[in-house]
């Protein structure tokens, strides 16, 4: 069974690069794979290359809410409008005027969900077409989408389950003390409530499956997989509860308050806070898997971008404060994992590579191969297969930095051995 042989955490992560930012950051980082987007407090939006962090483009935008992305589009709330920008160029794809999000936007599948002070709005992500609006207020958390249903949690404790196709209400109920965290996965909704409990609710009916005390209010993001639901609470504890029964699987106290909640990638639970350390826990048992040491503290509300890619887990963080420099930093799997499949490479950096089954002189395909010092034979003269032959005897006259006299081409006379008394 899978539970008998749990998957190990992802390979160790290492810092790949870090680049300075010219000023404080208002929103980000957000990554779409090849690029990372940062909104500066100076009113500029910048895109940077994921390979080395260099800037691709920069436009004037005063971003007022967390950004999100899907495919080749970046969704930005700027001024009193929502814009979709082409990630490669930063040019506008569409604009929805007179719309100011009051909560983080959600981009999933073909949908972009925006929540204002008065409405939940569903748009076609590709075109910006408004498909429906539903009156709702007091929502400060990003909605959760699971299949055909959208779930929102409000500060007054109301949770709405809406049909994502038309905005019709599937069910509605209230939770004591308000909703402090919300997530959904495979037909179940997980609600952190103000009564210091986590509720698991049937996604189609709104009925309780179970609820569990977590000692303090849940906060920030939650993460769910097929086995467990992971969350952080206000008493500096990270919890893993059984997704089906609510039984505690493990809990781990943290050195700093996990204000941003948790994120899951590569069987590692990342615990975000405002400190200069991004803590990592193994999802199976909660044991510590180390920490990523950032250049400086993380400002409030700048949650790291953490994603699981075919090459492994990739993490982008923004660190800095008013007293020191700001940096964007990338962490990825340590080791020799290829970032680009070899089949897609035209040439390896600095050295051509062998092709198979084409046969050619090795000097042509490798270009440079050090067999020793000095080379026994010019590689361009080598055939296939390689046959090593002694080079012509040439008098050694110079070494780098040393002047030598020519060696005599006359071989020394070998004296015959003599016997005793000879």
C-alpha positions in Angstrom: 0.0 0.0 0.0 1.1 3.6 -0.6 0.9 4.3 3.2 3.4 1.5 3.8 6.0 3.1 1.5 5.5 6.8 1.6 7.2 8.9 -1.0 10.3 10.6 0.2 10.5 14.4 0.3 11.9 16.2 -2.8 15.6 16.4 -3.3 17.4 19.1 -1.4 16.7 22.6 -2.6 19.5 25.1 -3.3 19.7 28.7 -4.2 20.1 29.1 -7.9 20.3 32.8 -8.1 19.4 36.0 -6.3 19.0 39.5 -8.0 18.6 42.9 -6.4 15.3 44.8 -6.8 15.3 48.6 -7.2 12.9 49.4 -4.4 10.2 47.9 -2.1 7.7 45.3 -3.5 4.0 45.7 -3.3 2.9 42.3 -4.8 4.4 39.1 -5.9 6.3 37.0 -6.7 4.0 35.2 -9.2 5.4 32.7 -11.7 4.0 31.2 -14.8 7.0 28.9 -15.4 9.3 30.8 -17.7 8.8 34.2 -16.0 8.4 35.7 -12.6 6.4 38.9 -12.0 7.0 41.5 -9.3 4.9 44.7 -8.6 7.0 47.5 -7.1 5.7 50.0 -4.6 7.0 52.7 -7.0 4.2 51.9 -9.4 6.0 49.6 -11.8 5.4 46.1 -12.8 8.4 44.0 -13.9 8.8 40.5 -15.5 12.0 38.6 -15.0 13.4 35.5 -16.6 13.2 32.3 -14.6 16.6 31.1 -15.9 18.8 33.8 -14.3 16.4 36.6 -13.0 17.3 39.2 -15.6 14.5 41.7 -16.4 12.4 41.0 -19.6 10.1 44.0 -19.5 8.8 46.8 -17.2 5.6 48.8 -17.4 4.0 51.5 -15.2 1.3 49.8 -13.1 0.1 50.6 -9.6 -1.0 47.1 -8.4 -3.6 47.1 -5.6 -4.2 43.4 -5.0 -2.3 40.1 -5.2 -1.7 39.0 -8.8 -2.2 35.6 -10.4 -1.4 33.9 -13.7 -2.7 31.1 -15.9 -1.1 30.0 -19.1 0.4 32.9 -21.0 -1.7 35.6 -19.1 -0.9 37.6 -16.0 -4.0 39.0 -14.2 -3.4 42.3 -12.4 -5.7 44.6 -10.4 -4.5 48.1 -11.2 -6.4 51.3 -10.2 -10.1 50.5 -10.6 -9.7 47.8 -13.2 -8.6 44.2 -13.8 -6.2 43.6 -16.7 -5.0 40.5 -18.4 -1.4 41.0 -19.7 0.5 38.9 -22.1 3.3 37.4 -20.0 6.0 37.6 -22.8 5.5 41.3 -23.5 3.4 42.9 -20.8 0.9 44.2 -23.4 -2.8 44.3 -22.5 -5.0 41.4 -23.6 -8.2 42.7 -22.1 -9.5 45.0 -19.4 -12.5 44.9 -17.1 -13.1 48.5 -15.9 -14.6 49.7 -12.6 -13.7 46.5 -10.8 -11.4 46.5 -7.7 -10.8 43.1 -6.0 -11.1 43.0 -2.2 -9.6 39.5 -2.0 -6.9 37.6 -4.0 -8.1 36.5 -7.5 -8.3 32.9 -8.5 -7.2 31.7 -11.9 -8.1 28.1 -12.6 -8.9 26.2 -15.8 -10.8 28.6 -18.1 -12.0 30.8 -15.2 -10.8 33.9 -13.4 -12.7 34.6 -10.2 -12.6 38.1 -8.7 -14.2 39.1 -5.5 -15.1 42.8 -4.8 -16.7 44.4 -1.7 -20.1 43.5 -3.1 -19.9 40.7 -5.7 -18.3 37.5 -6.7 -17.5 37.7 -10.4 -16.7 34.9 -12.8 -14.9 35.8 -16.0 -13.6 33.9 -19.0 -9.8 34.1 -18.4 -9.0 34.2 -22.1 -11.3 37.0 -23.1 -12.4 38.9 -19.9 -16.1 38.1 -20.6 -18.2 38.4 -17.5 -20.2 35.2 -17.3 -22.0 35.9 -14.0 -22.1 38.0 -10.8 -23.4 37.0 -7.4 -23.9 39.4 -4.6 -21.6 38.7 -1.6 -19.7 40.9 0.8 -17.1 40.6 3.5 -14.9 38.1 1.5 -11.2 38.6 2.1 -9.9 35.1 1.3 -9.2 33.7 -2.1 -12.1 31.4 -3.2 -11.6 27.7 -3.6 -12.5 25.8 -6.8 -13.2 22.1 -6.9 -14.7 20.6 -10.1 -17.9 22.5 -11.0 -18.2 24.2 -7.6 -16.8 27.4 -6.2 -16.6 28.1 -2.5 -16.2 31.4 -0.7 -15.7 32.2 3.0 -16.7 35.5 4.5 -15.6 37.3 7.7 -19.2 37.0 9.1 -18.9 33.1 8.9 -20.9 32.6 5.7 -19.7 29.9 3.3 -21.3 30.0 -0.2 -21.2 27.0 -2.6 -21.8 28.3 -6.1 -22.2 26.5 -9.5 -19.2 27.9 -11.4 -21.0 27.7 -14.7 -23.8 30.1 -13.8 -23.3 31.3 -10.3 -26.4 29.6 -8.8 -26.3 28.8 -5.1 -25.8 25.1 -4.3 -25.8 25.6 -0.6 -25.1 28.2 2.1 -24.2 27.9 5.8 -22.7 29.9 8.6 -19.7 29.0 10.9 -19.1 30.4 14.3 -16.6 33.3 14.6 -16.1 33.8 10.8 -14.1 32.0 8.2 -10.3 32.3 8.7 -9.2 29.7 6.0 -10.8 27.7 3.2 -9.8 25.0 0.8 -11.5 22.3 -1.3 -10.3 19.0 -2.8 -12.1 16.0 -4.3 -15.7 16.8 -3.2 -14.9 18.1 0.3 -14.5 21.6 1.6 -12.2 22.5 4.6 -13.2 25.5 6.6 -11.1 27.0 9.4 -13.6 28.8 11.7 -13.3 31.4 14.5 -14.2 28.8 17.1 -10.7 27.3 16.7 -11.9 24.2 14.8 -11.4 22.9 11.3 -14.6 21.7 9.6 -14.7 19.2 6.8 -18.0 19.7 4.8 -19.6 17.6 2.0 -19.1 19.8 -1.1 -22.4 18.9 -2.7 -24.7 19.3 0.4 -22.8 21.4 2.9 -23.2 18.8 5.6 -20.5 18.1 8.2 -18.2 15.1 7.6 -16.1 15.8 10.7 -14.7 18.7 12.7 -11.5 18.8 14.8 -10.1 21.2 17.4 -6.8 22.8 16.4 -6.3 24.9 19.5 -6.4 28.3 17.8 -7.8 29.9 14.6 -6.5 28.6 11.3 -4.7 31.3 9.2 -3.3 31.7 5.8 -3.3 29.1 3.1 -4.2 25.4 3.6 -3.0 22.5 1.5 -4.8 19.2 0.8 -3.7 16.0 -0.9 -5.4 12.6 -1.2 -4.4 11.6 2.4 -4.2 14.7 4.6 -5.1 18.3 5.0 -2.3 20.6 6.2 -2.9 23.9 8.0 -1.2 26.4 10.3 -2.9 27.9 13.4 -2.4 31.1 15.3 -0.7 29.3 18.2 2.4 28.7 15.9 1.5 25.0 15.2 1.3 23.2 11.9 -1.2 20.4 11.7 -1.7 17.4 9.4 -5.2 15.8 9.8 -6.5 12.7 8.0 -8.6 13.9 5.1 -11.3 11.3 5.5 -11.7 11.1 9.3 -10.1 14.3 10.8 -7.8 12.3 13.0 -4.5 14.0 13.8 -1.6 12.5 11.9 1.0 14.9 13.2 1.6 18.4 14.5 4.7 20.5 14.7 5.4 23.7 16.7 7.1 26.4 14.7 9.7 29.1 15.9 7.8 31.9 14.2 4.2 32.6 13.6 3.2 31.0 10.2 1.2 34.1 9.0 1.0 33.0 5.4 -0.1 29.4 6.2 1.3 26.4 4.4 2.0 25.3 0.8 2.7 21.8 -0.4 5.1 20.6 -3.2 7.4 17.6 -3.6 6.1 15.9 -0.4 7.3 19.0 1.5 5.1 21.3 3.6 6.5 24.8 3.3 5.6 27.0 6.3 5.8 30.7 5.4 6.4 33.5 7.9 8.0 36.9 7.9 11.4 35.5 9.1 14.5 35.0 6.9 13.9 31.2 7.1 11.4 29.3 5.0 10.7 26.2 7.1 10.1 22.8 5.5 8.4 19.7 7.0 8.1 16.2 5.5 4.4 15.7 4.7 4.3 12.1 5.9 5.3 12.6 9.5 5.9 16.3 10.0 9.7 15.9 10.7 11.8 18.9 9.7 13.3 18.8 6.3 15.5 21.8 6.8 14.9 25.5 5.9 15.7 27.8 3.1 17.8 30.7 4.3 16.7 33.9 2.6 18.8 37.1 2.1 16.6 39.0 4.5 13.2 38.9 6.2 10.0 38.4 4.2 7.7 41.5 4.3 4.0 40.9 5.3 1.7 39.6 2.5 4.5 38.7 0.1 3.8 35.0 0.1 6.5 32.9 -1.7 5.7 31.3 -5.1 6.0 27.6 -4.7 5.3 25.1 -7.5 5.9 21.5 -8.5 7.4 21.2 -12.0 8.6 18.2 -14.1 12.1 19.2 -13.0 11.2 19.3 -9.3 10.1 21.9 -6.8 10.8 25.6 -7.6 10.5 28.4 -5.0 10.7 32.2 -5.6 10.9 34.5 -2.6 11.0 38.3 -2.1 12.9 39.5 0.9 13.8 42.9 2.2 12.6 45.8 4.3 12.7 49.6 4.4 16.1 49.4 6.2 17.9 47.1 3.7 18.0 46.0 0.1 15.3 44.0 -1.6 16.0 40.7 -3.5 14.2 38.2 -5.6 15.7 34.7 -5.1 15.1 31.4 -6.8 15.5 28.0 -5.1 15.3 24.7 -7.0 16.4 21.1 -6.8 20.1 20.8 -6.1 22.3 18.5 -8.2 22.6 17.9 -11.8 19.0 17.6 -12.9 18.6 19.0 -16.5 16.5 22.0 -16.8 15.9 21.4 -20.5 15.4 17.9 -22.0 18.4 16.9 -24.0 16.2 16.1 -27.0 15.3 19.8 -27.2 18.9 21.1 -27.2 20.7 22.1 -30.3 24.1 22.1 -28.6 25.4 21.7 -25.1 27.0 24.9 -23.7 30.6 25.0 -24.7 30.8 21.5 -26.0 29.0 19.6 -28.8 27.5 16.3 -27.9 27.6 12.9 -29.5 24.7 11.9 -31.7 23.7 8.3 -32.1 23.7 6.4 -34.4 25.5 8.8 -36.7 29.2 7.9 -36.9 31.8 10.6 -37.5 35.4 11.3 -36.5 35.5 11.9 -32.8 37.4 15.1 -33.4 34.5 16.4 -35.3 31.8 15.5 -32.9 33.5 16.3 -29.6 35.6 19.2 -30.8 37.8 19.1 -27.7 38.8 16.0 -25.7 41.8 16.1 -23.4 43.5 12.7 -23.5 46.6 13.8 -21.7 49.4 16.4 -21.9 50.6 16.8 -24.6 48.0 15.5 -27.2 49.3 12.3 -28.7 47.6 13.0 -32.0 45.6 15.9 -33.4 41.9 14.9 -32.9 40.9 16.1 -36.4 43.2 13.5 -37.8 41.6 10.7 -35.8 39.4 8.2 -37.5 36.8 5.8 -36.0 37.6 3.7 -34.2 40.4 5.5 -32.5 43.9 4.0 -33.0 46.6 5.5 -30.8 50.0 5.9 -32.4 53.2 7.3 -31.1 53.8 10.8 -32.3 57.0 11.7 -34.2 59.9 12.4 -31.9 60.4 16.2 -31.9 63.2 17.8 -29.8 61.7 19.6 -26.8 62.9 23.2 -27.0 60.6 25.2 -24.8 58.1 25.0 -21.9 55.8 27.9 -21.0 57.9 30.4 -19.1 61.1 28.3 -19.4 63.8 28.5 -22.1 65.5 25.2 -22.9 68.4 24.3 -25.1 67.7 22.0 -28.1 68.1 18.3 -27.3 70.6 16.3 -29.3 68.9 14.1 -31.9 71.8 11.6 -31.5 70.9 8.8 -29.3 73.4 8.0 -26.5 75.7 5.1 -27.1 74.6 2.1 -25.0 77.6 0.4 -23.3 77.6 -3.3 -23.2 77.4 -4.8 -19.7 80.7 -6.3 -18.6 81.2 -9.2 -16.4 83.3 -9.3 -13.2 86.9 -8.4 -13.9 86.0 -7.5 -17.6 
